[in-house]
Amino acid sequence: MKQKIRLIQRRTVHYLLVMTYWLTRRLPIDKQKVVFATYRSDKLVDNFRAVYDELESRDLGFSYVFLLKRFPQGLFGQIKYVFHMMRATYELATARYFIIDDYYYPVYVSSLRQGTEVIQLWHACGAFKKFGYSVLDKSYSPDDDYLKMVQIHRNYSKVYVSGTACIEPYAEAFGMDAARVHPLGVPRTDQLLNPARQAHVEQKLYADHPEWRSKKIILLAPTFRGNGQTTAHYDEELDFEQFRQELGSEYILLLRMHPFVLNRPVVPAEFSDQIIDMTDYPDINDLMQISDILVTDYSSVIFEFALLKKPIIFLVNDLTSYKEERDFYFPYESFVPGPIVSSFNEVIAWVKQGQFESEKIEEFARQFFTYQDGQATKRIVDHLLDHVQSPAVSPEKTTIV
């Protein structure tokens, strides 16, 4: 019965969006409208922020629409989100550029009219966990009823990735021609390679946390488990007492959970000066810049951290089941640029030993970043707008939030 109700709900939403697009495509395309749309964040951050700032700096007379809204958990919130998706569908039908950074359902329900380009600035660097059409034989895949109803990841005009090693995996995941996957970089990584910004970040964070300046900082940034946002969880046991006893007061542990995870680790009050939950901090790039070591599992954050040439350790105790559920584009054991351990205590022991492999990390970064020059945003915007000329008289810019 629940499955039938779910199917009815899906089809109702689907046909509402189909009808919305069919009606609104009769309106003219606004050739100066650029839309940024995501369900990952309520704020203009990361790739979106970088590309928006670059576009604005060129004074091309664009108007901007920001559809930045996390997918809610409650029933009432989800009903409201349907109306948000109808609004997104109207904006898609009338935009020149519709820029997304993840799966975005309104893009897939109808064939696009000529004159609109959908730009995929995928939120992750590199090519790591399988997704999209690469997981149709896995439990992580959408179910058959869903796939019959909607062609996932269709309608992308251009996809931008970090390096040439990513072209084939992304073409497979999106079911598209590899010629439309462009290895020009990931905009948010420009920040990591900007010395002036690095100095500003350190100044800002050390002003808020002066005690960090004399500490060694470990960043724990895992991905989630589960099939998506509504089932995401993280269950690794973290022994904070052991961390303090073994590493002493010299180390700080920053926790950065995946935004989907609702069951965050609870830090007891007695450890709050040394174990700090930074999940709600808006920019993980800042945390990476001041961190000395990364502890992660299957998160694509390894690619950005590799650009900083700092050590990484992989804490995984479910590798076999994760392969069965989702799998990887490259063999995990030989792919990752650091040791693999199965317990938090092993992480602590490795940190104490201090035997890090910098050469392996540098080779990893070269493999997955065609460029490491901090100019990804400029390259992407140049490529995106290769035929756009500045208007003789710029119309008034408007921003719709």
RODO-2510 file (C-alpha; in nm, 4 decimals, decimal comma):
residues 401
     n   res          X          Y          Z
     1     m     0,0000     0,0000     0,0000
     2     k     0,2825     0,2414     0,0919
     3     q     0,4533     0,1666    -0,2384
     4     k     0,1327     0,2458    -0,4311
     5     i     0,0897     0,5767    -0,2466
     6     r     0,4537     0,6644    -0,3152
     7     l     0,4094     0,5865    -0,6846
     8     i     0,0972     0,8059    -0,7034
     9     q     0,2846     1,0896    -0,5309
    10     r     0,5751     1,0590    -0,7719
    11     r     0,3547     1,0580    -1,0790
    12     t     0,1499     1,3523    -0,9529
    13     v     0,4622     1,5626    -0,9022
    14     h     0,6064     1,4478    -1,2331
    15     y     0,3016     1,5437    -1,4376
    16     l     0,2660     1,8747    -1,2538
    17     l     0,6183     1,9629    -1,3657
    18     v     0,5590     1,8344    -1,7183
    19     m     0,2489     2,0525    -1,7444
    20     t     0,4289     2,3518    -1,5930
    21     y     0,7059     2,3255    -1,8519
    22     w     0,4603     2,2732    -2,1373
    23     l     0,2763     2,5919    -2,0414
    24     t     0,5730     2,8144    -1,9605
    25     r     0,7818     2,7193    -2,2624
    26     r     0,5420     2,9334    -2,4632
    27     l     0,6920     3,2370    -2,2924
    28     p     0,9992     3,3963    -2,4509
    29     i     1,3454     3,2988    -2,3295
    30     d     1,5166     3,5784    -2,1408
    31     k     1,8596     3,5744    -2,3035
    32     q     2,0094     3,7610    -2,0093
    33     k     1,8754     3,5299    -1,7362
    34     v     2,1090     3,2992    -1,5469
    35     v     1,9609     3,0605    -1,2893
    36     f     2,1524     2,8870    -1,0096
    37     a     1,9555     2,5938    -0,8678
    38     t     2,0390     2,3406    -0,5963
    39     y     1,8810     2,1383    -0,3187
    40     r     2,2172     2,1042    -0,1391
    41     s     2,2285     2,4436     0,0315
    42     d     2,0200     2,7483     0,1180
    43     k     2,3157     2,9769     0,0489
    44     l     2,5185     3,0843    -0,2529
    45     v     2,8445     2,8996    -0,1823
    46     d     3,1222     2,6922    -0,3399
    47     n     3,1073     2,6533    -0,7201
    48     f     2,8000     2,8727    -0,7512
    49     r     2,9574     3,1606    -0,5620
    50     a     3,2765     3,1431    -0,7672
    51     v     3,0960     3,1382    -1,1035
    52     y     2,8471     3,4081    -1,0016
    53     d     3,1282     3,6400    -0,8876
    54     e     3,3150     3,5834    -1,2138
    55     l     3,0068     3,6513    -1,4255
    56     e     2,9272     3,9673    -1,2317
    57     s     3,2832     4,0923    -1,2695
    58     r     3,2462     4,0834    -1,6490
    59     d     2,9510     4,3231    -1,6538
    60     l     2,7541     4,1296    -1,9149
    61     g     2,4160     4,2631    -1,8068
    62     f     2,2844     3,9308    -1,6817
    63     s     1,9989     3,9024    -1,4346
    64     y     2,0221     3,6226    -1,1803
    65     v     1,7740     3,3890    -1,0179
    66     f     1,8826     3,1877    -0,7146
    67     l     1,6835     2,8721    -0,6368
    68     l     1,8730     2,7657    -0,3263
    69     k     1,6599     2,5411    -0,1100
    70     r     1,7416     2,2238     0,0805
    71     f     1,5011     1,9349     0,0400
    72     p     1,2933     1,9259     0,3624
    73     q     1,2126     1,6229     0,5758
    74     g     0,8529     1,6845     0,6925
    75     l     0,5384     1,6278     0,4847
    76     f     0,4314     1,9939     0,4879
    77     g     0,7790     2,1036     0,3861
    78     q     0,7819     1,8526     0,1011
    79     i     0,4462     1,9765    -0,0247
    80     k     0,5845     2,3305    -0,0287
    81     y     0,8888     2,1994    -0,2125
    82     v     0,6648     2,0786    -0,4961
    83     f     0,5632     2,4404    -0,5557
    84     h     0,9308     2,5368    -0,5410
    85     m     1,0024     2,2804    -0,8154
    86     m     0,7175     2,4227    -1,0247
    87     r     0,8803     2,7643    -0,9891
    88     a     1,2149     2,6066    -1,0896
    89     t     1,0493     2,4539    -1,3963
    90     y     0,9206     2,7947    -1,5042
    91     e     1,2694     2,9429    -1,4590
    92     l     1,4176     2,6544    -1,6590
    93     a     1,1732     2,7148    -1,9441
    94     t     1,2622     3,0844    -1,9708
    95     a     1,6358     3,0952    -1,8829
    96     r     1,9396     3,1264    -2,1064
    97     y     2,1592     2,9359    -1,8600
    98     f     2,0334     2,7015    -1,5894
    99     i     2,3252     2,6049    -1,3649
   100     i     2,3064     2,3111    -1,1218
   101     d     2,5563     2,1283    -0,9006
   102     d     2,3881     1,7922    -0,8382
   103     y     2,0873     1,5849    -0,9370
   104     y     1,8010     1,8286    -1,0003
   105     y     1,4664     1,6721    -1,0841
   106     p     1,2939     1,9543    -1,2795
   107     v     1,5707     1,9383    -1,5412
   108     y     1,4821     1,5819    -1,6411
   109     v     1,1045     1,5781    -1,6819
   110     s     1,0793     1,7355    -2,0297
   111     s     1,2834     1,7777    -2,3455
   112     l     1,4414     2,1224    -2,3386
   113     r     1,3553     2,3885    -2,5906
   114     q     1,6319     2,5404    -2,8027
   115     g     1,7982     2,8451    -2,6498
   116     t     1,8409     2,7137    -2,2953
   117     e     2,1599     2,5480    -2,1750
   118     v     2,1767     2,3353    -1,8616
   119     i     2,5219     2,3550    -1,7054
   120     q     2,6277     2,0840    -1,4610
   121     l     2,8886     2,2071    -1,2114
   122     w     2,8948     1,8790    -1,0224
   123     h     2,9647     1,9421    -0,6532
   124     a     3,2414     1,6804    -0,6239
   125     c     3,5937     1,6814    -0,7613
   126     g     3,7537     1,3773    -0,9215
   127     a     3,5794     1,0478    -0,9939
   128     f     3,5321     0,8260    -0,6887
   129     k     3,1984     0,6702    -0,5930
   130     k     2,9772     0,5432    -0,8725
   131     f     2,6459     0,7200    -0,9295
   132     g     2,3798     0,7826    -1,1932
   133     y     2,3707     0,5260    -1,4739
   134     s     2,6821     0,3578    -1,3310
   135     v     2,4826     0,2112    -1,0409
   136     l     2,1761     0,0695    -1,2157
   137     d     2,2793    -0,2778    -1,0960
   138     k     2,3301    -0,1616    -0,7361
   139     s     2,0928    -0,1022    -0,4458
   140     y     2,1904     0,2678    -0,4561
   141     s     2,0139     0,2977    -0,7928
   142     p     1,6660     0,4494    -0,8246
   143     d     1,3973     0,1823    -0,8534
   144     d     1,2561     0,0633    -1,1855
   145     d     0,9314     0,2598    -1,1573
   146     y     1,1276     0,5812    -1,1114
   147     l     1,3562     0,5089    -1,4071
   148     k     1,0577     0,4328    -1,6322
   149     m     0,9075     0,7693    -1,5426
   150     v     1,2119     0,9954    -1,5763
   151     q     1,5367     0,9908    -1,7707
   152     i     1,7833     1,0823    -1,4976
   153     h     2,0655     1,3245    -1,5776
   154     r     1,9396     1,4065    -1,9258
   155     n     1,9470     1,7520    -2,0843
   156     y     2,2966     1,8567    -1,9739
   157     s     2,4525     2,0867    -2,2325
   158     k     2,7928     2,1022    -2,0661
   159     v     2,9497     1,9245    -1,7703
   160     y     3,2670     2,0531    -1,6064
   161     v     3,5036     1,8177    -1,4224
   162     s     3,8414     1,8459    -1,2531
   163     g     4,0558     1,6467    -1,4976
   164     t     4,0763     1,4201    -1,7996
   165     a     4,0661     1,1079    -1,5782
   166     c     3,7071     1,2062    -1,4925
   167     i     3,5667     1,2319    -1,8451
   168     e     3,4719     0,8670    -1,9001
   169     p     3,3277     0,8090    -1,5494
   170     y     3,1056     1,1167    -1,5735
   171     a     2,9974     1,0408    -1,9298
   172     e     2,8944     0,6947    -1,8100
   173     a     2,7193     0,8266    -1,4977
   174     f     2,5205     1,0832    -1,6953
   175     g     2,4573     0,8624    -1,9998
   176     m     2,5934     1,1307    -2,2307
   177     d     2,8531     1,1921    -2,5007
   178     a     3,2020     1,2340    -2,3509
   179     a     3,2593     1,5290    -2,5863
   180     r     3,0287     1,7391    -2,3652
   181     v     3,2322     1,6661    -2,0504
   182     h     3,5031     1,9288    -2,0151
   183     p     3,8067     1,8842    -1,7845
   184     l     3,8555     2,2531    -1,7065
   185     g     3,8599     2,2291    -1,3264
   186     v     3,6287     2,2863    -1,0309
   187     p     3,5651     2,6541    -0,9449
   188     r     3,5749     2,6252    -0,5665
   189     t     3,9278     2,4814    -0,5747
   190     d     4,0573     2,8213    -0,6901
   191     q     4,0153     2,9361    -0,3307
   192     l     4,2416     2,6604    -0,2033
   193     l     4,5210     2,7695    -0,4358
   194     n     4,4942     3,1415    -0,3647
   195     p     4,7689     3,2529    -0,1168
   196     a     4,5903     3,5774    -0,0308
   197     r     4,2728     3,3909     0,0540
   198     q     4,4666     3,1352     0,2558
   199     a     4,6086     3,4131     0,4698
   200     h     4,2630     3,5676     0,5130
   201     v     4,1114     3,2335     0,6168
   202     e     4,3810     3,1724     0,8759
   203     q     4,3394     3,5223     1,0151
   204     k     3,9613     3,4826     1,0383
   205     l     3,9572     3,1390     1,2010
   206     y     4,2443     3,2088     1,4386
   207     a     4,0717     3,5297     1,5471
   208     d     3,7645     3,3230     1,6422
   209     h     3,9711     3,0349     1,7843
   210     p     4,3104     3,1732     1,8953
   211     e     4,3957     2,8489     2,0747
   212     w     4,4052     2,6647     1,7396
   213     r     4,7100     2,8591     1,6238
   214     s     4,9491     2,6487     1,8331
   215     k     4,7700     2,3155     1,7741
   216     k     4,7798     2,0422     1,5136
   217     i     4,4364     2,0131     1,3582
   218     i     4,2763     1,6900     1,2374
   219     l     3,9682     1,7195     1,0172
   220     l     3,7223     1,4284     1,0228
   221     a     3,5051     1,4619     0,7100
   222     p     3,3276     1,1375     0,6125
   223     t     3,0475     1,0843     0,3653
   224     f     2,7066     0,9441     0,4603
   225     r     2,5663     0,5917     0,4555
   226     g     2,2226     0,5160     0,3148
   227     n     2,0476     0,5643    -0,0200
   228     g     2,0068     0,9391    -0,0064
   229     q     1,9074     1,2424     0,1924
   230     t     1,6114     1,0871     0,3730
   231     t     1,8063     0,7805     0,4948
   232     a     2,1543     0,9297     0,5433
   233     h     2,3444     0,8322     0,8578
   234     y     2,6959     0,7877     0,9980
   235     d     2,7626     0,5202     1,2591
   236     e     3,1409     0,5067     1,3139
   237     e     3,2347     0,4856     1,6834
   238     l     3,4601     0,7749     1,7808
   239     d     3,6484     0,7320     2,1081
   240     f     3,7040     1,0886     2,2242
   241     e     3,8570     0,9760     2,5537
   242     q     4,1183     0,7720     2,3683
   243     f     4,1891     1,0658     2,1382
   244     r     4,2686     1,2904     2,4350
   245     q     4,4695     1,0309     2,6234
   246     e     4,6858     0,9257     2,3287
   247     l     4,7392     1,2562     2,1511
   248     g     4,7185     1,4956     2,4436
   249     s     4,6264     1,8618     2,4259
   250     e     4,8477     1,9228     2,1208
   251     y     4,5726     1,8091     1,8799
   252     i     4,2294     1,9470     1,7913
   253     l     3,9676     1,7299     1,6164
   254     l     3,7209     1,9096     1,3902
   255     l     3,4083     1,7135     1,2937
   256     r     3,2558     1,7913     0,9562
   257     m     2,9655     1,5568     0,8858
   258     h     2,7995     1,5308     0,5462
   259     p     2,5056     1,7784     0,5341
   260     f     2,2592     1,4919     0,4813
   261     v     2,3538     1,3205     0,8098
   262     l     2,1059     1,3832     1,0906
   263     n     2,2627     1,1608     1,3609
   264     r     2,5773     1,3631     1,4174
   265     p     2,8248     1,2454     1,6826
   266     v     2,7453     1,4017     2,0182
   267     v     3,0480     1,5644     2,1802
   268     p     3,0327     1,5469     2,5633
   269     a     3,0897     1,8793     2,7381
   270     e     3,4206     1,7664     2,8886
   271     f     3,5718     1,7296     2,5405
   272     s     3,4247     2,0420     2,3819
   273     d     3,7528     2,2331     2,4015
   274     q     3,9286     1,9695     2,1878
   275     i     3,6543     1,8053     1,9781
   276     i     3,4551     2,0655     1,7853
   277     d     3,1588     2,0025     1,5549
   278     m     3,2078     2,2292     1,2515
   279     t     2,9370     2,0726     1,0348
   280     d     2,7426     2,3976     1,0186
   281     y     3,0459     2,6040     0,9237
   282     p     2,9632     2,7301     0,5724
   283     d     3,2880     2,6555     0,3844
   284     i     3,4786     2,3295     0,4180
   285     n     3,7619     2,4828     0,2140
   286     d     3,8459     2,7035     0,5126
   287     l     3,8641     2,4005     0,7407
   288     m     4,0845     2,2122     0,4971
   289     q     4,3244     2,5038     0,4705
   290     i     4,3955     2,5169     0,8428
   291     s     4,3940     2,1380     0,8959
   292     d     4,7097     1,9293     0,9066
   293     i     4,5506     1,5864     0,8507
   294     l     4,2288     1,4611     0,6912
   295     v     4,0394     1,1558     0,8161
   296     t     3,7728     1,0403     0,5724
   297     d     3,6262     0,7309     0,4068
   298     y     3,4561     0,7523     0,0667
   299     s     3,4183     1,1289     0,0500
   300     s     3,5311     1,3206    -0,2572
   301     v     3,6885     1,5765    -0,0238
   302     i     4,0084     1,3751    -0,0737
   303     f     4,0617     1,5445    -0,4093
   304     e     4,0613     1,8991    -0,2726
   305     f     4,2754     1,7997     0,0244
   306     a     4,5276     1,6358    -0,2104
   307     l     4,5741     1,9763    -0,3777
   308     l     4,7049     2,0999    -0,0431
   309     k     4,9635     1,8157    -0,0340
   310     k     4,8647     1,7147     0,3194
   311     p     4,8309     1,3605     0,4614
   312     i     4,5055     1,1638     0,4437
   313     i     4,3953     0,8458     0,6228
   314     f     4,0900     0,6372     0,5337
   315     l     3,8679     0,5094     0,8147
   316     v     3,6417     0,2379     0,6720
   317     n     3,4930    -0,0741     0,8274
   318     d     3,2262    -0,1462     0,5662
   319     l     3,4247    -0,1590     0,2413
   320     t     3,2790    -0,4893     0,1217
   321     s     2,9183    -0,3852     0,1772
   322     y     2,9821    -0,0398     0,0306
   323     k     3,1186    -0,1972    -0,2879
   324     e     2,8073    -0,4118    -0,3152
   325     e     2,5787    -0,1147    -0,2538
   326     r     2,7538     0,1428    -0,4713
   327     d     3,1145     0,0580    -0,5783
   328     f     3,3872     0,2830    -0,7205
   329     y     3,5219     0,3906    -1,0580
   330     f     3,8714     0,2769    -0,9577
   331     p     3,9810    -0,0081    -0,7241
   332     y     3,9557     0,1474    -0,3779
   333     e     4,2516    -0,0270    -0,2167
   334     s     4,5042     0,0896    -0,4786
   335     f     4,3295     0,4162    -0,5594
   336     v     4,3288     0,6058    -0,2295
   337     p     4,6404     0,8134    -0,1455
   338     g     4,6807     0,7005     0,2135
   339     p     4,6502     0,4091     0,4560
   340     i     4,3191     0,2295     0,5102
   341     v     4,2222     0,1440     0,8700
   342     s     3,9058     0,0054     1,0262
   343     s     3,8907     0,1782     1,3667
   344     f     3,9339     0,5224     1,5159
   345     n     4,2035     0,3886     1,7478
   346     e     4,4092     0,2904     1,4422
   347     v     4,3762     0,6466     1,3182
   348     i     4,5168     0,7716     1,6471
   349     a     4,8088     0,5267     1,6297
   350     w     4,8911     0,6371     1,2745
   351     v     4,8874     1,0031     1,3744
   352     k     5,1290     0,9290     1,6577
   353     q     5,3684     0,7504     1,4213
   354     g     5,3807     1,0486     1,1872
   355     q     5,4854     0,8480     0,8807
   356     f     5,3139     1,0247     0,5919
   357     e     5,3462     0,9612     0,2157
   358     s     5,3561     1,3014     0,0447
   359     e     5,4679     1,1664    -0,2950
   360     k     5,1597     0,9450    -0,3259
   361     i     4,9325     1,2406    -0,2529
   362     e     5,1032     1,4623    -0,5110
   363     e     5,0728     1,1926    -0,7786
   364     f     4,7043     1,1499    -0,6909
   365     a     4,6444     1,5240    -0,7371
   366     r     4,8193     1,5216    -1,0760
   367     q     4,6032     1,2314    -1,1905
   368     f     4,2703     1,4030    -1,1188
   369     f     4,3449     1,7717    -1,1787
   370     t     4,4490     1,8658    -1,5316
   371     y     4,5228     2,2151    -1,3985
   372     q     4,6454     2,3264    -1,0563
   373     d     4,6743     2,6961    -1,1284
   374     g     4,3767     2,8468    -0,9416
   375     q     4,2116     2,9586    -1,2681
   376     a     3,9315     2,7028    -1,3028
   377     t     3,6505     2,9575    -1,2674
   378     k     3,7896     3,1824    -1,5396
   379     r     3,8413     2,8869    -1,7755
   380     i     3,4876     2,7602    -1,7222
   381     v     3,3213     3,0985    -1,7674
   382     d     3,5323     3,1639    -2,0784
   383     h     3,4181     2,8305    -2,2204
   384     l     3,0564     2,8823    -2,1183
   385     l     3,0367     3,2275    -2,2747
   386     d     3,2587     3,1743    -2,5771
   387     h     2,9958     3,3331    -2,8011
   388     v     2,8641     3,6020    -2,5640
   389     q     2,9581     3,9649    -2,6167
   390     s     2,9223     4,2446    -2,3627
   391     p     2,6127     4,4548    -2,4356
   392     a     2,6679     4,8057    -2,5636
   393     v     2,4443     4,9313    -2,2849
   394     s     2,4077     4,6978    -1,9879
   395     p     2,0494     4,6571    -1,8736
   396     e     1,9767     4,6878    -1,5060
   397     k     2,0760     4,3713    -1,3206
   398     t     1,8195     4,2162    -1,0947
   399     t     1,8662     3,9416    -0,8441
   400     i     1,5733     3,7230    -0,7455
   401     v     1,6098     3,5102    -0,4339
***
